Amino acid sequence: MNYPAKSRYQNPDVVRSYDEKRFSSLKGRIVANREQGAVLHAFSSLEPGSRILDAPVGTGRFTKLFLEKGFSVVGG
C-alpha cells in the first residue's frame, strides 16, 4: 500500500518542525500533557520489558517515553 505520509516522517527535519509547530502553543502543550498522561495510565500495569506496539508511530514522540519506562517498543 502506498502511504506517502509515512515516508515524510522519516525525515528528521519534517518531524522536528511538525512537533514544534503542533506543540508550541499553550493549547498544544496542554493537549500533549493530557495525551502523555493517558498513555502512561494505559500502560501503567505493564512490567518493564513488556513488548508494546506503537501504531501508528507518527513522529515517534511516545517512543522515548516507552523506552524510559523500560518497554520493548515495536513501531508500525
ABEGO torsion letter per residue (X at the ends): XBBAAAAAAABAAAAAAAAAAAAABAAAAAAAAAAAAAAAAAAAABBBGBBBBBOBAEAGAAAAAAAAAGBBBBBX
